[in-house]
Amino acid sequence: MKIYDISIKNFRGIVDLQNLKVGDINSFVGKNDSGKSNILKALNTFFNEKFDSNDVYKGIQEGQKTEITIRFIPKSEVNPLALDSESKVHLKKTFEFSSAGKVVKSLTYICNDIDSSEYSNCWGIKESSINDFCNSLGVEFSRSGRGVTNLSKIDLINENTLGLGRTEKEYDATEFLKNIKKQYTFVELPVFSLFDAEQDLNISATSFQSQFKPIATESLKNNSALTEQIETNVQADLESEFSAITTLMQKNVPELEKIKTSPVCNWNNLVKFDLSLKFKTDNYDIPISNKGTGFKRLLMVAYFEYLAQKNTKQHHIFGIEEPETFLHPELQQDLLSSIVELADNSQFFLTTHSPVFAGSTKDSNIVVVKKEEEVSKYYNYENDQEILDVVIQELGIKPNYNLLNDNYRKAIFVEGSGDVKFWEIVLSKITGGIPEDILFVPCGGDQVDFFVNAHLCQKINRRFIVVLDSDKGAVDYDSKLANKSQLIGKVEGLGGKVMILRKREIENYYSRDAIQRVLGDAFQLPDEFQIDDFSDIKEEIKTHILTPTGMNFKAKNNLSIFNEMTKEEWISSAVTISNTTDLQEIINKIKE
């Protein structure tokens, strides 16, 4: 299930936040100590129940509790009596401290229930009570048999009580979660992983080791027969030894018959590990503890990718504080590309001071955080330009001052550093060189800092073009145009032009023959590996090259392929438009 919105009361710097709507990638921007991390910590509290006295809002009123409410979007249709009035799975967790100082928590669910005291909480009761409801309603039903489930009975109850109306009610969620998962396997709480900015990145630290615990747990599970045999052997050895001890003890305690022993093997806490790295250019392994903090952050993010790509039904949610910390700007862009790709099947919550990550989201998923009278406030602006202005001000984004250089007559905005290299190669291979009076700027039209630069271009009358390539939701060029129509309007309103590649993304311009030459004779590409205009080439490479060979071959932005391609292969890979191609059309627009 995917999170739809979040409500929080009395948590850290939040007094009362209602229905903060979220999306696939959510960037929280604001000044230091504004409360950007509060949402990530609240999610960690909700999913992993990490809660202590520091999490309670200091000004909490007597008798109140800390509440974290999350509404989820189910993947498929669910019986309406399990959902709230807006068809969402609606869960609320509360936390407080007892007089003894222990955490007391509760979990409830809110549903749009039957407006009747006689029939209620169908998803939180046992089968016998559901049968009683059916009998009371005079509904014919089978208690058991093929195709008979609690769901079929609840459907009957729902249909036969429509005349009573509906009203939202709140119930304990313990049985609800058990019952609904039996009927709908896709209604399962997501897994939440938090990458804390303050986390100890020492490889031996518990916080670091615990992130990787699922790998060891999975291995122990796969080797359960072996661990069970070890436990059996330990049990037998202990019984043998304590049998001898029993015989000796019976001298003084003759009524003693036997000493029983029950060994407990805590396998999950048994495994600890170290990591070392072997690079192609080095002769020796290097302990990861000798690498910089930025490298360790990349390792952790790669682990998040690993978790998200595992074959599991559970939705993954990742909270990452300040992903830009310790990373070179180019690595930030690479990391962002990974996050955007993973967001197809996961959700991300990022706190950031970086325009790279703030600009990764759709405007509706950029949340500006401000502290007002010691209380954190969260703003989702509906007006595109308004939120851009606020984000630019909060982050202090400055334009690319190379735009002021009179030696450049035109700026070409592309989506990332990989796209800059792509166009440099295209221009060199097709036209023989790169015009010296053209400035490539890696910040595409969806990124916040693009608008800062575009406004500067408008102010100084610098001509500019935005070249767009990737669009995962598009199945053809027309759908690309439709998806980018709003952005095209914005760019043209600022005096710029938009050019869009006719294929899915730059990887779709790979030449199959060039790939084969890069691979060499050791591996022959199978016939089923073909490059179509809107196929997922990175997935095709993973399936047909990486999986069978295990070789280190880059699927995204593989410059060795682009450099290997001849002029003829570049022309052949382009999409024909009348008497020219899409690549040539963009080249002409760049050079004019």
C-alpha positions in Angstrom: 0.0 0.0 0.0 1.1 3.5 -0.8 0.8 6.4 1.7 -1.8 9.0 0.6 -1.6 11.5 3.4 -0.2 11.9 7.0 -1.7 13.6 10.1 0.3 14.2 13.2 -0.5 15.5 16.7 1.9 16.4 19.6 5.0 14.9 18.0 8.3 16.8 18.4 7.8 20.3 17.0 4.3 19.4 15.5 1.2 20.4 17.4 -1.5 19.5 14.9 -0.7 18.7 11.2 -3.7 17.5 9.2 -3.8 15.5 6.0 -0.4 16.4 4.5 -0.7 14.9 1.1 2.3 13.1 -0.3 3.5 11.4 -3.5 6.1 9.1 -4.8 9.1 11.4 -4.0 8.6 14.0 -1.3 11.2 16.7 -0.6 11.0 18.7 2.6 13.0 21.9 2.3 13.5 24.7 4.8 16.1 26.3 7.0 18.0 24.4 9.7 15.9 23.5 12.8 12.7 24.2 11.0 11.5 20.6 11.6 12.1 19.0 8.2 13.1 15.6 9.8 9.9 15.5 12.0 7.9 13.7 9.2 10.6 11.1 8.7 10.9 10.5 12.5 7.1 10.2 12.7 7.0 7.6 10.0 9.7 5.7 11.8 7.6 5.9 15.0 4.5 4.6 13.2 6.1 1.7 11.3 9.0 0.7 13.6 7.6 2.1 16.9 10.7 4.0 17.7 9.4 6.4 20.4 10.8 8.0 23.5 10.2 11.0 25.7 12.1 13.3 23.3 9.4 12.6 20.7 6.6 14.2 22.7 5.7 17.8 21.9 7.0 19.8 24.8 3.8 21.8 25.0 1.4 18.8 25.1 -1.8 19.4 27.1 -2.7 17.2 30.0 -4.8 14.2 28.9 -3.6 14.4 25.3 -1.5 11.8 23.4 0.9 11.7 20.5 -1.0 10.6 17.4 0.3 9.6 14.0 -2.4 8.9 11.4 -1.7 7.6 8.0 -4.1 6.9 5.1 -3.1 4.4 2.5 -4.2 3.8 -1.1 -4.9 0.1 -1.6 -3.5 -1.4 -4.9 -6.9 -2.8 -5.9 -10.6 -2.6 -4.9 -11.4 -3.3 -1.3 -14.7 -3.8 0.4 -16.0 -0.3 1.3 -16.7 -1.2 5.0 -12.9 -1.6 5.5 -12.2 2.0 4.1 -12.9 5.5 5.3 -15.3 7.9 3.6 -12.7 8.7 0.9 -11.9 5.0 0.2 -8.6 4.9 2.0 -7.2 2.4 4.5 -7.1 4.7 7.6 -4.8 3.8 10.5 -4.0 5.7 13.7 -1.3 5.0 16.2 -1.3 6.8 19.6 1.6 6.9 22.1 1.8 8.0 25.7 3.7 7.2 28.9 2.2 5.4 31.9 2.8 6.6 35.4 5.6 4.0 35.6 7.3 5.7 32.6 6.5 2.9 30.1 5.3 3.6 26.6 1.6 2.8 26.1 0.6 2.5 22.5 -2.6 1.7 20.6 -3.6 1.1 17.0 -7.0 1.9 15.6 -8.6 2.0 12.2 -11.3 4.4 10.9 -13.9 3.1 8.5 -17.0 4.5 6.8 -19.2 2.1 8.8 -22.9 1.2 8.9 -24.8 3.9 10.7 -26.2 1.5 13.2 -25.3 0.2 16.7 -26.6 -3.2 15.7 -24.3 -3.9 12.8 -20.8 -2.5 13.1 -17.0 -3.2 12.8 -17.5 -6.0 10.3 -13.7 -6.2 9.6 -12.8 -6.2 13.3 -14.9 -9.1 14.6 -14.8 -12.9 14.5 -16.7 -15.1 12.0 -19.4 -16.0 14.5 -20.4 -12.4 14.9 -20.5 -11.9 11.1 -22.8 -14.9 10.9 -25.0 -13.3 13.6 -25.2 -10.1 11.5 -26.4 -12.1 8.4 -29.0 -14.0 10.4 -30.3 -10.8 12.0 -30.6 -9.2 8.5 -32.4 -12.3 7.2 -29.8 -12.8 4.6 -29.4 -16.2 3.1 -25.8 -17.4 3.3 -23.6 -20.5 3.5 -21.6 -20.8 6.7 -18.9 -22.8 4.9 -18.1 -24.4 1.6 -16.4 -23.7 -1.7 -16.0 -20.0 -2.3 -17.5 -19.0 1.1 -15.4 -16.5 2.9 -15.9 -13.8 5.5 -15.5 -11.4 2.6 -18.5 -12.9 0.7 -20.6 -12.5 3.9 -19.4 -8.9 4.5 -20.3 -8.1 0.9 -23.8 -9.4 1.7 -24.0 -7.3 4.9 -22.9 -4.2 3.0 -25.4 -4.6 0.2 -28.3 -5.2 2.7 -27.5 -2.2 5.0 -27.2 0.5 2.4 -30.5 2.0 3.5 -29.1 2.6 7.0 -26.5 5.0 5.7 -22.8 5.3 6.5 -20.8 7.2 9.1 -17.1 7.2 10.1 -16.3 5.2 13.2 -13.1 4.2 14.9 -12.2 0.7 16.2 -9.2 -1.2 17.6 -7.2 -2.4 14.6 -5.7 -5.6 16.0 -8.3 -8.0 14.4 -8.9 -5.7 11.5 -5.3 -6.1 10.2 -5.4 -9.9 10.6 -8.8 -10.2 8.9 -8.3 -7.9 6.0 -4.9 -9.5 5.1 -6.6 -12.9 4.9 -9.0 -11.6 2.3 -6.6 -9.1 0.5 -3.0 -10.1 0.4 -2.0 -6.7 -1.0 -3.3 -4.9 2.0 -0.1 -5.0 4.0 1.7 -2.3 5.9 4.8 -1.1 4.0 8.4 -1.5 5.2 10.0 1.7 6.3 13.8 2.2 6.3 15.2 5.4 7.8 18.7 6.7 6.8 19.3 9.1 9.6 21.7 12.0 8.9 23.1 11.5 12.4 23.5 7.8 12.0 26.8 6.3 13.0 28.4 5.1 9.8 31.1 3.2 11.5 30.8 -0.3 10.0 30.9 -1.9 13.5 28.2 0.3 14.9 24.9 -1.3 15.9 22.9 1.2 13.8 24.9 0.4 10.7 24.8 -3.4 11.2 21.1 -3.4 12.0 20.3 -1.9 8.5 21.8 -5.1 6.9 20.2 -7.5 9.4 17.6 -8.7 7.0 20.3 -10.2 4.8 21.6 -12.4 7.6 18.1 -13.2 8.8 17.2 -14.4 5.3 20.3 -16.5 5.1 19.5 -18.1 8.5 16.0 -18.8 7.3 17.3 -20.5 4.1 19.6 -22.6 6.3 16.9 -23.5 8.9 17.5 -27.2 8.5 21.2 -26.7 9.5 20.4 -24.5 12.4 17.7 -26.9 13.6 20.2 -29.7 13.5 22.7 -27.7 15.5 19.9 -26.9 18.1 19.0 -30.7 18.2 22.7 -31.6 18.8 23.1 -28.9 21.5 19.9 -30.2 23.2 21.2 -33.8 23.1 24.6 -32.8 24.5 23.1 -30.7 27.2 20.7 -33.5 28.2 23.6 -35.9 28.4 25.7 -33.7 30.6 22.9 -32.7 32.9 21.9 -36.3 33.2 25.3 -36.9 34.8 24.8 -33.8 37.0 21.4 -35.1 38.0 22.9 -38.4 39.2 25.4 -36.6 41.3 22.8 -34.3 42.7 20.4 -37.2 43.6 22.9 -38.2 46.4 21.7 -35.1 48.3 18.2 -34.8 46.8 17.0 -38.3 46.3 13.5 -37.2 45.2 14.9 -35.4 42.2 14.0 -37.3 39.0 15.5 -35.1 36.2 17.0 -31.8 35.3 15.5 -30.5 32.1 17.3 -28.0 29.9 15.8 -25.8 27.2 18.6 -24.1 25.2 17.7 -20.8 23.4 19.6 -20.0 20.3 19.3 -16.4 19.3 20.5 -16.8 15.7 19.5 -13.3 14.6 22.0 -11.7 17.0 24.8 -14.1 16.2 26.0 -12.7 12.9 28.2 -9.6 12.6 30.3 -8.7 9.6 33.0 -6.5 8.2 33.2 -5.2 4.6 36.1 -4.6 2.4 36.2 -3.4 -1.2 38.3 -4.5 -4.2 38.7 -2.0 -7.0 39.8 -2.9 -10.5 42.8 -0.6 -10.3 44.0 -1.8 -6.9 45.9 -4.9 -5.9 44.5 -5.1 -2.4 41.2 -5.1 -0.7 40.3 -1.9 1.2 38.3 -1.9 4.4 35.2 0.2 4.0 36.1 1.9 7.3 39.0 3.5 5.4 36.6 5.1 2.9 35.0 8.5 3.3 31.5 9.1 4.8 30.1 9.9 1.4 31.1 6.5 0.1 29.3 4.8 3.0 26.2 6.8 2.3 26.3 5.5 -1.3 26.6 2.0 0.1 23.5 2.5 2.3 21.5 3.9 -0.6 22.6 0.9 -2.8 21.2 -1.3 0.0 17.9 0.6 -0.2 17.8 -0.2 -3.9 18.5 -3.8 -3.1 15.6 -4.0 -0.7 13.3 -2.2 -3.2 14.2 -4.5 -6.0 13.7 -7.7 -4.1 10.7 -9.8 -5.1 8.3 -8.9 -2.4 4.7 -7.8 -2.2 5.4 -5.3 0.5 5.6 -1.6 -0.5 8.9 0.0 0.6 9.2 3.5 2.0 12.6 5.2 2.4 13.3 8.2 4.6 16.7 9.8 3.8 17.9 12.8 5.6 20.0 15.2 3.5 21.0 12.7 0.7 23.3 15.4 -0.7 25.6 15.3 2.4 29.2 14.4 1.6 28.4 13.8 -2.1 29.9 15.6 -5.1 27.3 17.3 -7.2 27.6 14.8 -10.0 27.1 11.9 -7.6 24.1 13.8 -6.3 22.6 13.6 -9.8 23.4 9.9 -10.1 21.8 9.2 -6.7 18.7 11.2 -7.7 18.4 9.2 -10.9 18.4 6.0 -8.8 15.8 7.4 -6.5 13.5 8.5 -9.4 13.8 5.0 -10.9 13.1 3.3 -7.6 10.1 5.5 -7.0 8.1 3.5 -9.6 7.6 0.9 -6.8 8.6 2.7 -3.6 8.0 6.0 -1.9 10.8 8.4 -0.8 10.8 11.1 1.9 13.8 13.4 1.7 15.0 16.3 3.8 17.3 18.5 1.7 19.0 21.8 1.2 20.0 20.8 -2.3 18.1 22.1 -5.4 19.0 18.9 -7.1 16.8 16.9 -4.8 14.2 19.5 -4.2 13.8 19.7 -8.0 13.3 16.0 -8.3 9.7 16.1 -7.3 6.6 17.3 -8.9 5.7 20.6 -7.4 2.8 19.2 -5.4 5.3 17.0 -3.5 7.7 19.7 -2.4 6.9 20.6 1.2 8.3 23.9 2.6 8.9 23.7 6.3 9.0 26.8 8.5 9.2 27.2 12.3 6.7 29.7 13.6 6.6 30.4 17.3 8.5 27.2 18.1 6.0 25.1 16.1 6.9 23.4 12.8 4.5 24.2 9.9 4.3 22.4 6.6 3.2 24.1 3.4 2.1 22.4 0.2 1.5 25.3 -2.2 -1.0 24.8 -4.9 0.3 27.6 -7.2 3.3 26.4 -9.1 5.1 29.7 -9.3 4.4 30.4 -5.6 6.1 27.3 -4.4 9.0 27.8 -6.7 9.5 31.3 -5.4 9.4 30.1 -1.8 11.7 27.1 -2.4 14.2 29.3 -4.2 14.2 31.7 -1.3 14.4 29.0 1.4 17.3 27.2 -0.4 19.1 30.4 -1.5 19.5 29.0 -5.0 21.8 31.1 -7.2 21.8 31.0 -11.0 24.6 29.6 -13.1 26.7 32.8 -13.6 28.3 31.4 -16.8 25.0 32.5 -18.4 26.3 36.1 -18.0 29.4 35.3 -20.1 28.9 37.1 -23.4 30.9 34.4 -25.1 27.8 32.2 -24.9 25.0 33.1 -27.3 22.7 30.3 -26.2 22.0 28.0 -23.3 20.9 24.4 -23.7 19.2 23.0 -20.5 19.3 19.2 -20.3 18.1 16.9 -17.5 21.5 15.8 -16.1 25.2 15.5 -16.5 24.8 12.3 -18.5 22.6 14.2 -21.0 25.3 16.8 -21.4 27.8 14.1 -22.3 25.3 12.5 -24.6 24.8 15.7 -26.6 28.5 16.5 -26.7 29.0 13.0 -28.3 26.1 13.4 -30.7 27.3 16.8 -31.9 30.9 15.5 -32.3 29.9 12.4 -34.2 27.2 13.9 -36.5 28.5 17.4 -37.1 32.2 17.0 -36.3 32.4 19.3 -33.3 30.7 21.3 -30.4 30.0 25.0 -31.0 32.1 27.0 -28.6 29.4 29.6 -28.1 26.9 27.0 -26.7 26.6 26.5 -22.9 25.1 23.2 -21.7 23.5 23.4 -18.3 22.5 20.2 -16.5 19.2 21.2 -14.8 16.2 20.1 -16.8 12.8 21.8 -16.9 11.4 19.9 -14.0 14.1 21.0 -11.6 13.7 24.0 -9.3 17.1 25.6 -10.2 16.1 25.6 -13.9 13.6 28.3 -13.2 16.2 30.5 -11.5 18.4 30.1 -14.6 15.5 30.5 -17.0 14.5 33.8 -15.3 18.1 35.0 -15.7 18.1 34.1 -19.4 14.9 36.0 -19.8 16.3 39.0 -18.0 19.5 39.3 -20.1 17.8 38.2 -23.3 19.9 35.0 -23.5 18.3 32.5 -25.9 17.7 29.1 -24.4 16.4 25.6 -25.3 15.2 22.9 -23.0 15.9 19.4 -24.3 13.9 16.7 -22.7 14.4 12.9 -23.1 13.2 10.4 -20.5 9.5 9.9 -19.8 8.7 6.5 -18.2 5.0 7.0 -18.4 5.0 7.6 -22.2 4.3 4.9 -24.7 4.9 7.0 -27.8 5.9 10.6 -28.8 2.3 11.9 -28.6 2.0 10.8 -25.0 5.4 12.4 -24.3 4.1 15.7 -25.6 0.9 15.3 -23.5 2.9 14.6 -20.4 5.1 17.6 -20.9 2.5 20.0 -22.1 2.4 22.0 -18.8 6.2 22.3 -18.7 6.2 23.4 -22.4 3.8 26.2 -21.6 6.0 27.4 -18.7 9.2 27.3 -20.8 7.6 29.1 -23.7 6.2 31.7 -21.3 9.8 32.5 -20.2 10.8 32.9 -23.8 12.5 29.5 -24.3 11.9 26.6 -26.7 11.4 22.9 -25.8 12.7 20.1 -27.9 11.7 16.5 -27.0 13.4 13.3 -28.2 11.2 11.0 -30.1 12.3 7.9 -28.2 11.7 6.9 -24.6 15.1 8.1 -23.3 18.7 8.4 -24.4 19.4 4.7 -23.8 17.0 3.9 -26.6 19.5 5.5 -29.1 22.1 2.8 -28.3 23.2 0.9 -31.4 22.9 -2.9 -31.0 26.1 -3.4 -33.1 28.0 -0.9 -31.0 26.9 -2.8 -27.8 28.2 -6.0 -29.4 31.6 -4.4 -30.2 31.9 -3.1 -26.6 31.1 -6.5 -25.2 33.6 -8.2 -27.5 33.5 -11.8 -28.8 33.2 -13.4 -25.4 29.4 -12.9 -25.3 27.1 -12.8 -28.3 23.9 -10.8 -27.9 20.8 -13.1 -28.1 18.3 -12.5 -31.0 15.6 -11.5 -28.4 17.7 -8.5 -27.3 16.3 -5.7 -29.5 16.2 -1.9 -29.1 12.8 -0.4 -29.7 11.8 3.2 -29.4 9.9 2.9 -26.2 11.1 -0.3 -24.6 12.9 -0.2 -21.2 16.4 -0.7 -22.5 18.0 -0.7 -19.0 15.7 -3.6 -18.1 16.5 -5.4 -21.4 20.2 -5.1 -20.7 19.7 -6.4 -17.2 17.7 -9.4 -18.5 19.8 -10.3 -21.6 23.3 -9.2 -20.7 23.8 -8.6 -17.0 21.9 -11.6 -15.6 23.3 -14.3 -17.9 26.9 -13.0 -17.8 27.3 -11.3 -14.4 29.7 -8.8 -16.1 30.2 -5.2 -15.0 28.3 -3.5 -17.8 26.6 -0.2 -17.3 23.0 0.0 -18.5 22.4 3.7 -17.9 24.4 6.5 -19.7 26.9 4.0 -21.0 29.3 6.5 -22.6 31.5 3.6 -24.0 28.5 2.6 -26.3 27.8 6.2 -27.3 31.5 6.8 -28.1 31.7 3.5 -30.0 28.9 4.4 -32.3 29.8 5.7 -35.8 28.2 8.6 -37.5 26.2 6.2 -39.6 25.0 4.3 -36.5 23.9 7.6 -34.9 21.9 8.5 -38.0 20.4 5.0 -38.1 19.4 5.1 -34.4 17.6 8.4 -34.8 13.9 8.7 -35.6 13.1 9.8 -39.2 11.0 13.0 -39.5 10.2 14.0 -43.1 13.6 14.6 -44.7 15.6 14.7 -41.4 15.8 13.0 -38.0 14.9 14.0 -34.4 18.5 14.2 -33.5 19.3 16.4 -36.5 16.3 18.6 -35.8 17.5 19.3 -32.3 21.1 19.9 -33.5 19.8 22.4 -36.0 17.8 24.2 -33.2 21.0 24.2 -31.0 23.2 25.6 -33.7 20.8 28.2 -35.2 
